């Protein structure tokens, strides 16, 4: 598609519920990133995929967070047993950049706003 | 954690005026990028400046980079009401992931 697509746009979850957030990157973008943005803050890195390989997951805040990209295109961020502190906007971004290659800007999706009640 | 700080945190100007936002960061970088975010929306890439560049222009945008001071500035000339948004700098320190580390953002309000 023309841009990065994320769904759902909004998600309200009861505390303890599991959620799954989807990201459709730009076709041909091998790099895919997930970021978490708390209200009034800049985005913070969660995890990075190069094709289907998860090369960096250092930003995932706990083992309740899990991300996958099994076929190197669509990615899913799963949060188990959601807590109130998980409330944030979750942004997905894709880029042409390969490790060690030329730098490009990222294209971000509109994000999923997760509210845990 | 955030890479650095942006100032001002908020800026209010009238249409037609210039807006300048500053960004400081902490570690060495491969490049620095500026993004705009409208309320409730995703980030839009504005401009990328590499560590060996000192200044870059794109339309009404001018970005400078001073690696010795670990700082950058974004100038928006002849601002418009549509420029109202939050602006973030983000540093790319290279490496395998080339992940971006964002600043805290500047909220720009342009009034008619």
Boltz contact constraints between the chains, C-beta under 6 A:
constraints:
  - contact:
      token1: [A, 42]
      token2: [B, 2]
      max_distance: 6.0
  - contact:
      token1: [A, 42]
      token2: [B, 88]
      max_distance: 6.0
  - contact:
      token1: [A, 42]
      token2: [B, 102]
      max_distance: 6.0
  - contact:
      token1: [A, 42]
      token2: [B, 103]
      max_distance: 6.0
  - contact:
      token1: [A, 42]
      token2: [B, 104]
      max_distance: 6.0
  - contact:
      token1: [A, 42]
      token2: [B, 105]
      max_distance: 6.0
  - contact:
      token1: [A, 43]
      token2: [B, 102]
      max_distance: 6.0
  - contact:
      token1: [A, 45]
      token2: [B, 99]
      max_distance: 6.0
  - contact:
      token1: [A, 48]
      token2: [B, 97]
      max_distance: 6.0
  - contact:
      token1: [A, 48]
      token2: [B, 99]
      max_distance: 6.0
  - contact:
      token1: [A, 55]
      token2: [B, 96]
      max_distance: 6.0
  - contact:
      token1: [A, 55]
      token2: [B, 97]
      max_distance: 6.0
  - contact:
      token1: [A, 56]
      token2: [B, 97]
      max_distance: 6.0
  - contact:
      token1: [A, 97]
      token2: [B, 98]
      max_distance: 6.0
  - contact:
      token1: [A, 99]
      token2: [B, 96]
      max_distance: 6.0
  - contact:
      token1: [A, 103]
      token2: [B, 31]
      max_distance: 6.0
  - contact:
      token1: [A, 105]
      token2: [B, 33]
      max_distance: 6.0
  - contact:
      token1: [A, 105]
      token2: [B, 45]
      max_distance: 6.0
  - contact:
      token1: [A, 105]
      token2: [B, 48]
      max_distance: 6.0
  - contact:
      token1: [A, 108]
      token2: [B, 42]
      max_distance: 6.0
  - contact:
      token1: [A, 108]
      token2: [B, 43]
      max_distance: 6.0
  - contact:
      token1: [A, 109]
      token2: [B, 42]
      max_distance: 6.0
  - contact:
      token1: [A, 110]
      token2: [B, 41]
      max_distance: 6.0
  - contact:
      token1: [A, 110]
      token2: [B, 42]
      max_distance: 6.0
  - contact:
      token1: [A, 111]
      token2: [B, 42]
      max_distance: 6.0
